[in-house]
Structures are given as C-alpha cells and as structure tokens.
C-alpha cells in the first residue's frame, strides 16, 4: 500500500553488543482513499557509519517476537537478525530496517494458531491457508520510503528472499548486490527452510 507521508519521528544514540548505532523511528501514513481507513505503520532504522560513500549493506527484517526475543528454534529469524547486525558492524556501515510485520503480516495471535496447525503436520504455508490467510501479507514499501528519506539510492541487500529485491527495485531503490543470509540449519526448522525454498522461492540451501 502506498504511503501519503513518511516522516522521521525520533533519533537517538544506540549502543549495542555489535557496536554503536543510531536508532531512528519512522512513521508511515497509508491512505487508501478514505480517512476512516487511514493506517499508520511504524518501523525503525538502525544506522551505522558513512552511508554515502558506497551502497550500504541493508537488512529489511520483519518483527518476529518468538524468534527475535525468545530465540525460538521454529524459525531462523533470530539468527538472520544477529547475522545482519554482525555483518554491518564488521563493515562499519549499514542499515537494519525493522518492520512491525509479525508472522509474515498475519499478527502474533494468528501466528500462534498457525503454530498449532504446524504441530499437527502442516507446513507454514498450509497452516496460513487453512486459517484463511494469504501466504504472505508483507509489503516492503515503508522500508523503501525510509531509504529514500535517508538519501540512499542503492543498496547491497542482505536477504534470501527475491521478493525483497524486486520490491526495492520497483520502488526505485537499486539493489547492486544481493548478499546471502546464510544460516546453519537446525533440525527444528529444517522443514521451515525447505518450505521457504520450495514454495516461496527463497534462495536457501
């Protein structure tokens, strides 16, 4: 959904275990034509180093409470998040964009209901469809608009998802390199990775 406005609402120093970032808060207002349907989406950008010298490393990460916070081994989200932060810190420059799109956009409670179905043998896609959801509701327009607000015309995108590359290119952000987010598989999320590869086209082993 296009945004009528995207603005930075806050910025602060942000020391982390990977190094010193800035944390920037952004608000995107999506207006599909009716004031009653106006939606406000939020995202944060962690930025480090000189972002203008060359296309920076960029990771677009969708919120995953179970993985990012509780270190769930049902998915590789936590590992990809930490991998990206480490890569940016090692390079000394880059951006991590963190979006509120839990469970590929279906929300936390629906994601937990999908977990119940996965416990009964469904894969992640089958569970979503059985609950009446699409496979993936996520859009990446807000990250693209944030990059524009930061005057970033081109990026090296840390992702295994070709749809993120296509979304950035469609929004006018040039992806000069796709940097793989290579995570060692665990038995607990081996099928999860296979589903992403075989049914969603993700570029994983």
FIMI-545599 format. One record per residue: residue number from 1; x, y, z of N, C-alpha, C in turn. Coordinates in steps of 0.05 Angstrom, whole numbers, plus 5000, padded with zeros to 4 digits. Layout:
<rs>
R resi  nxx  nyy  nzz caxx cayy cazz  cxx  cyy  czz
R  NUM    X    Y    Z    X    Y    Z    X    Y    Z
...
</rs>
This chain:
<rs>
R resi  nxx  nyy  nzz caxx cayy cazz  cxx  cyy  czz
R    1 5017 4976 5000 5000 5000 5000 5018 5025 5000
R    2 5013 5044 4982 5030 5068 4981 5025 5085 5006
R    3 5045 5101 5012 5044 5119 5035 5041 5147 5026
R    4 5022 5162 5039 5019 5190 5032 5041 5207 5045
R    5 5052 5197 5067 5074 5211 5080 5090 5191 5097
R    6 5116 5196 5098 5134 5180 5115 5152 5201 5128
R    7 5153 5200 5155 5169 5220 5169 5185 5208 5192
R    8 5208 5219 5197 5224 5211 5220 5212 5224 5245
R    9 5207 5208 5265 5195 5219 5289 5214 5220 5313
R   10 5237 5206 5311 5256 5205 5333 5283 5195 5323
R   11 5304 5202 5338 5330 5192 5332 5348 5194 5357
R   12 5363 5173 5362 5379 5172 5387 5403 5154 5383
R   13 5423 5159 5400 5446 5141 5401 5437 5114 5410
R   14 5450 5093 5400 5441 5066 5406 5464 5046 5408
R   15 5478 5045 5431 5499 5026 5434 5488 4998 5436
R   16 5502 4979 5422 5493 4951 5423 5518 4933 5426
R   17 5513 4908 5429 5535 4888 5431 5551 4886 5405
R   18 5540 4896 5383 5554 4895 5357 5568 4921 5351
R   19 5563 4942 5367 5575 4968 5362 5555 4990 5365
R   20 5564 5014 5359 5548 5038 5364 5531 5046 5339
R   21 5505 5045 5342 5487 5052 5320 5473 5078 5328
R   22 5458 5089 5309 5436 5108 5314 5410 5093 5310
R   23 5390 5098 5327 5364 5086 5323 5345 5108 5315
R   24 5332 5105 5292 5314 5125 5281 5286 5113 5279
R   25 5266 5127 5289 5239 5118 5287 5224 5132 5264
R   26 5210 5116 5248 5195 5127 5225 5166 5120 5227
R   27 5149 5138 5217 5120 5134 5216 5111 5138 5187
R   28 5097 5117 5177 5086 5119 5150 5056 5120 5151
R   29 5044 5139 5138 5014 5142 5137 5005 5132 5110
R   30 4989 5110 5111 4978 5099 5087 4948 5107 5085
R   31 4941 5119 5063 4914 5129 5060 4902 5118 5034
R   32 4887 5096 5035 4876 5084 5011 4852 5098 4999
R   33 4846 5122 5009 4824 5137 4997 4803 5146 5016
R   34 4802 5135 5040 4782 5142 5059 4795 5147 5086
R   35 4788 5170 5099 4800 5177 5124 4795 5155 5145
R   36 4773 5141 5143 4766 5121 5162 4785 5096 5160
R   37 4797 5094 5136 4815 5072 5132 4845 5079 5134
R   38 4850 5104 5143 4878 5112 5145 4893 5094 5165
R   39 4916 5086 5157 4932 5068 5174 4959 5080 5178
R   40 4970 5077 5202 4996 5087 5209 5014 5063 5215
R   41 5035 5060 5200 5055 5039 5205 5080 5051 5216
R   42 5093 5035 5233 5118 5044 5245 5141 5025 5237
R   43 5165 5036 5236 5189 5020 5232 5212 5035 5244
R   44 5233 5020 5250 5258 5033 5260 5281 5027 5241
R   45 5300 5045 5240 5324 5041 5225 5348 5043 5244
R   46 5364 5022 5245 5390 5024 5259 5411 5030 5238
R   47 5424 5053 5241 5444 5061 5222 5472 5062 5235
R   48 5491 5056 5219 5519 5057 5228 5537 5067 5206
R   49 5555 5085 5213 5577 5093 5195 5568 5111 5172
R   50 5587 5114 5153 5583 5131 5130 5566 5116 5109
R   51 5541 5126 5104 5523 5113 5086 5523 5124 5058
R   52 5540 5144 5054 5540 5157 5028 5564 5150 5010
R   53 5585 5138 5022 5609 5132 5007 5605 5111 4986
R   54 5587 5091 4991 5582 5069 4973 5555 5058 4981
R   55 5542 5042 4963 5517 5030 4970 5520 5013 4996
R   56 5506 5020 5017 5510 5006 5043 5497 4979 5044
R   57 5507 4962 5062 5493 4938 5069 5466 4945 5082
R   58 5445 4932 5074 5418 4937 5085 5404 4911 5090
R   59 5392 4908 5114 5375 4885 5120 5347 4896 5126
R   60 5327 4885 5113 5299 4890 5119 5289 4866 5136
R   61 5283 4871 5161 5276 4849 5179 5247 4853 5189
R   62 5231 4833 5186 5204 4833 5196 5203 4823 5225
R   63 5188 4837 5242 5187 4831 5270 5179 4801 5274
R   64 5194 4788 5292 5188 4760 5300 5192 4758 5330
R   65 5171 4762 5345 5174 4761 5374 5186 4735 5383
R   66 5175 4713 5373 5183 4686 5382 5213 4681 5376
R   67 5222 4690 5353 5250 4686 5345 5269 4707 5356
R   68 5262 4732 5351 5280 4755 5358 5283 4757 5388
R   69 5261 4754 5404 5262 4758 5432 5267 4732 5448
R   70 5252 4711 5441 5254 4686 5456 5272 4665 5444
R   71 5285 4672 5421 5305 4655 5408 5293 4628 5400
R   72 5268 4629 5390 5255 4604 5381 5271 4590 5360
R   73 5271 4564 5361 5283 4548 5340 5263 4536 5321
R   74 5239 4549 5319 5220 4542 5299 5226 4556 5272
R   75 5243 4577 5274 5249 4593 5250 5278 4603 5253
R   76 5288 4616 5231 5315 4626 5231 5316 4656 5234
R   77 5294 4668 5243 5293 4698 5244 5314 4710 5263
R   78 5316 4699 5287 5336 4709 5306 5364 4707 5294
R   79 5370 4684 5282 5397 4681 5271 5402 4700 5248
R   80 5382 4705 5231 5386 4724 5209 5389 4753 5220
R   81 5374 4760 5241 5377 4786 5252 5405 4791 5263
R   82 5415 4772 5278 5441 4775 5290 5463 4774 5269
R   83 5459 4757 5249 5478 4755 5227 5481 4783 5213
R   84 5458 4795 5207 5458 4821 5194 5472 4843 5211
R   85 5465 4843 5237 5478 4863 5254 5508 4859 5255
R   86 5517 4834 5255 5545 4828 5255 5559 4836 5230
R   87 5545 4831 5207 5557 4839 5181 5559 4869 5179
R   88 5539 4884 5187 5540 4913 5186 5562 4923 5204
R   89 5564 4912 5228 5585 4921 5247 5613 4915 5236
R   90 5617 4892 5224 5643 4885 5212 5651 4904 5190
R   91 5631 4912 5174 5636 4930 5152 5640 4959 5162
R   92 5628 4965 5185 5629 4992 5197 5609 5011 5186
R   93 5590 5001 5169 5570 5018 5158 5547 5001 5148
R   94 5522 5011 5151 5499 4997 5141 5474 5005 5156
R   95 5452 4992 5148 5426 4999 5158 5410 4973 5163
R   96 5398 4971 5187 5379 4950 5192 5351 4962 5195
R   97 5333 4955 5178 5305 4965 5178 5287 4944 5191
R   98 5274 4951 5212 5258 4932 5228 5229 4940 5226
R   99 5213 4923 5214 5185 4928 5209 5167 4912 5227
R  100 5144 4924 5234 5124 4910 5250 5106 4893 5232
R  101 5116 4870 5223 5101 4853 5206 5103 4824 5216
R  102 5094 4820 5241 5096 4794 5254 5082 4772 5238
R  103 5095 4749 5237 5082 4726 5224 5076 4730 5195
R  104 5095 4742 5180 5090 4749 5152 5065 4766 5148
R  105 5060 4782 5169 5038 4802 5167 5011 4793 5178
R  106 5009 4768 5189 4983 4759 5199 4979 4766 5228
R  107 5000 4775 5242 4998 4782 5270 5006 4759 5289
R  108 5012 4766 5314 5023 4747 5333 5003 4724 5340
R  109 4978 4731 5346 4959 4711 5355 4953 4691 5332
R  110 4950 4702 5308 4945 4684 5285 4970 4667 5280
R  111 4993 4678 5284 5017 4662 5280 5018 4639 5300
R  112 5010 4644 5325 5009 4622 5345 4988 4601 5337
R  113 4966 4609 5326 4946 4590 5316 4958 4573 5293
R  114 4974 4586 5276 4988 4572 5255 5008 4552 5266
R  115 5021 4560 5288 5039 4541 5302 5024 4515 5310
R  116 5000 4519 5320 4984 4495 5328 4980 4476 5305
R  117 4973 4487 5281 4969 4471 5258 4995 4458 5248
R  118 5017 4473 5251 5043 4462 5243 5050 4438 5261
R  119 5042 4440 5287 5047 4417 5305 5031 4392 5296
R  120 5010 4397 5280 4994 4374 5270 5003 4365 5242
R  121 5024 4377 5232 5036 4367 5207 5036 4386 5184
R  122 5021 4409 5186 5021 4428 5164 5048 4443 5162
R  123 5055 4451 5138 5078 4469 5136 5068 4498 5140
R  124 5086 4517 5140 5078 4545 5146 5057 4555 5126
R  125 5060 4548 5101 5041 4558 5081 5014 4544 5084
R  126 5014 4518 5087 4989 4503 5091 4973 4514 5115
R  127 4988 4520 5137 4975 4530 5161 4962 4557 5156
R  128 4976 4575 5143 4964 4601 5137 4939 4599 5120
R  129 4940 4582 5099 4918 4579 5081 4894 4567 5096
R  130 4899 4547 5113 4877 4534 5128 4864 4554 5147
R  131 4878 4573 5156 4867 4594 5174 4853 4616 5159
R  132 4854 4615 5132 4841 4635 5116 4858 4659 5108
R  133 4885 4656 5113 4903 4678 5106 4917 4672 5080
R  134 4929 4694 5069 4947 4690 5047 4974 4679 5057
R  135 4990 4671 5038 5017 4660 5046 5033 4682 5059
R  136 5032 4706 5049 5049 4728 5059 5035 4754 5054
R  137 5030 4769 5075 5017 4795 5072 5037 4818 5072
R  138 5062 4812 5075 5081 4834 5078 5084 4851 5053
R  139 5088 4877 5058 5096 4895 5036 5122 4909 5045
R  140 5137 4918 5027 5163 4930 5033 5165 4959 5024
R  141 5141 4972 5021 5141 5000 5012 5153 5018 5033
R  142 5147 5013 5059 5157 5031 5080 5187 5030 5082
R  143 5200 5007 5082 5230 5007 5081 5241 5023 5058
R  144 5229 5020 5034 5238 5034 5011 5236 5064 5015
R  145 5214 5073 5027 5210 5102 5032 5229 5112 5053
R  146 5235 5095 5072 5255 5104 5093 5283 5107 5080
R  147 5290 5089 5062 5316 5091 5048 5317 5117 5032
R  148 5295 5124 5019 5294 5149 5005 5297 5173 5023
R  149 5284 5171 5047 5286 5193 5066 5315 5196 5076
R  150 5330 5174 5076 5358 5174 5085 5377 5180 5062
R  151 5365 5186 5038 5381 5192 5014 5399 5169 5006
R  152 5387 5145 5006 5401 5120 4998 5389 5111 4972
R  153 5402 5116 4949 5391 5107 4923 5397 5079 4916
R  154 5417 5067 4928 5426 5040 4921 5436 5025 4945
R  155 5432 4999 4946 5439 4983 4969 5451 4956 4961
R  156 5464 4945 4981 5472 4917 4980 5453 4903 5000
R  157 5434 4887 4990 5412 4877 5007 5419 4850 5018
R  158 5418 4848 5045 5422 4822 5058 5396 4807 5059
R  159 5392 4788 5041 5367 4773 5040 5370 4747 5024
R  160 5352 4728 5030 5349 4704 5014 5323 4706 4998
R  161 5308 4728 5001 5281 4730 4990 5282 4747 4965
R  162 5278 4735 4941 5278 4751 4916 5257 4772 4916
R  163 5235 4769 4930 5213 4788 4930 5222 4815 4943
R  164 5240 4814 4962 5250 4838 4974 5267 4854 4953
R  165 5283 4839 4938 5299 4852 4917 5280 4865 4897
R  166 5260 4850 4888 5241 4861 4868 5226 4885 4879
R  167 5218 4884 4905 5204 4907 4917 5221 4932 4918
R  168 5246 4929 4925 5264 4952 4926 5267 4964 4898
R  169 5272 4947 4879 5276 4956 4851 5251 4970 4841
R  170 5227 4959 4847 5202 4971 4838 5197 4998 4851
R  171 5208 5002 4875 5204 5027 4889 5226 5048 4882
R  172 5245 5040 4865 5265 5059 4856 5291 5058 4872
R  173 5294 5037 4888 5319 5032 4903 5335 5011 4888
R  174 5358 5018 4878 5374 4999 4862 5389 4979 4881
R  175 5385 4954 4875 5399 4933 4890 5424 4925 4874
R  176 5447 4934 4882 5471 4928 4867 5483 4901 4874
R  177 5474 4890 4896 5483 4863 4904 5463 4851 4923
R  178 5457 4825 4919 5442 4810 4939 5462 4795 4956
R  179 5463 4801 4981 5482 4787 4999 5467 4765 5014
R  180 5475 4740 5010 5461 4718 5023 5461 4720 5053
R  181 5439 4712 5066 5438 4710 5095 5439 4680 5101
R  182 5463 4670 5102 5467 4641 5104 5468 4633 5133
R  183 5449 4616 5141 5445 4607 5169 5447 4577 5170
R  184 5464 4566 5187 5464 4536 5190 5436 4526 5198
R  185 5427 4505 5185 5401 4494 5192 5401 4479 5218
R  186 5378 4480 5231 5373 4464 5256 5351 4444 5250
R  187 5352 4421 5262 5330 4401 5257 5303 4412 5262
R  188 5300 4431 5281 5274 4442 5288 5263 4461 5267
R  189 5280 4473 5250 5269 4490 5229 5278 4482 5201
R  190 5286 4456 5198 5294 4446 5172 5271 4447 5152
R  191 5247 4438 5161 5224 4438 5143 5215 4467 5137
R  192 5218 4484 5156 5211 4513 5152 5228 4524 5129
R  193 5254 4518 5129 5272 4528 5108 5265 4515 5081
R  194 5259 4489 5082 5251 4475 5057 5226 4487 5045
R  195 5207 4495 5062 5182 4507 5052 5188 4534 5039
R  196 5205 4550 5052 5212 4576 5041 5226 4572 5014
R  197 5243 4552 5012 5258 4547 4987 5239 4536 4965
R  198 5224 4516 4972 5209 4501 4951 5182 4515 4944
R  199 5170 4529 4963 5144 4541 4957 5144 4571 4955
R  200 5165 4584 4965 5166 4613 4964 5189 4624 4948
R  201 5206 4606 4938 5228 4614 4921 5252 4627 4935
R  202 5253 4624 4962 5276 4635 4976 5302 4620 4968
R  203 5323 4635 4968 5349 4624 4959 5365 4613 4983
R  204 5355 4591 4993 5368 4578 5016 5377 4550 5007
R  205 5396 4539 5023 5407 4513 5016 5387 4490 5019
</rs>
